[in-house]
Amino acid sequence: MSSSVESNSILQSVLRRVAETEEYKNLLAAIRRGAPVVSLSGLIGGPARALILTLLQRDARRSFAIVAEANQDLEAWERDIRFWYCAVHGVSDCAETVLTFPASESDPYAGSSPHAETLEQRALTMWRLANGFHDFALLTARSLARRTTSPDGLKRMGAYLRRDEEFSPEELVERLVASGYVREDPVAAVGEFSIRGGILDVWGPGRPSPLRVEFFGDTVDSIREFDPETQLSTAQLKEVEIAPMREFAVTGDDLRLWAEFARDRWRDERYDRALRDRTVFADDGETFPGWEWLVSLVAPADSSVFDYLRNSVLVVGAARRPQ
């Protein structure tokens, strides 16, 4: 016990010394004056930069967006920021306040889709950003460049459920399918759902266990977490959020419409084979490799990540660590 108290006392002493430096005071004053961009330099090592940024975020009471060079840098930034965030704020977990937004590293011209984990992470982070659940967002320059779904559009892909309030189970299933969930019974992994009568099981991204939602007509009668191994309930909930599994909503009808538009747009015989490889799936309402890069024909990408970071301080100069 005494060791823990002593460690906390040393930490607070270090934090006070940092906050009293002239450089720190100047940075904090600039942010409080409304500076939308902060350039951070002169610090050696990622942990030192993470400490300063965590203190600035706490004292300025603003959300921060840190721009790294590439996806491979995000893991180190996430580790350092989360460590100092938990230490400074005295919490044990900050998964919902320190968010990571990886770039889709796949080549849009290679005919392949981004990795499923990347799609899931991007969608979950965008969902939380759109709903204001963050103090830090960690992203890359490439993430800033890609066009995507608007915050309002993304909100319509997920759902908030509250006990004793109305939400059509049919509409919920439509949203789940359009936002990348797969129907499986029983539910055993993130991104799966099942429905039996008025009972819907779903396992959304960012959740440690699946949910069981019981409906009475269109009214949410109960919300419970359950163990996927035993199928037994583990906790009762009053409300819950269900985030989308991907950042674009697309239905079978959308894909069939895409096939029509694509044949009209790419009539040149040079595209015949590539087009057939895609429309053979799209005509049946199924996705195909690389569809995420082409879906804007029917689902316009009219926003960027900047639309999700409107009130954030953008931190640039977050250079890659030396190897």
Secondary structure, 3 states (H helix, E strand, C coil): CHHHHHHHHHHHHHHHHHHCCHHHHHHHHHHHCCCCEEECCCCCCHHHHHHHHHHHHHHHCCEEEEEECCHHHHHHHHHHHHHHHHHHHCCCCCCCCEEEECCCCCCCCCCCCCCHHHHHHHHHHHHHHHCCCCCEEEEEHHHHHCCECCHHHHHCCCEEEECCCECCHHHHHHHHHHCCCEECCCCCCCCEEEEECCEEEECCCCCCCCEEEEEECCEEEEEEEECCCCCCEEEEECEEEECCCCCCCCCHHHHHHHHHHHHHHCCCHHHHHHHHHHHHHHCCCCCCCCHHHCHHHCCCCCECHHHHCCCEEEEECCCCCCC
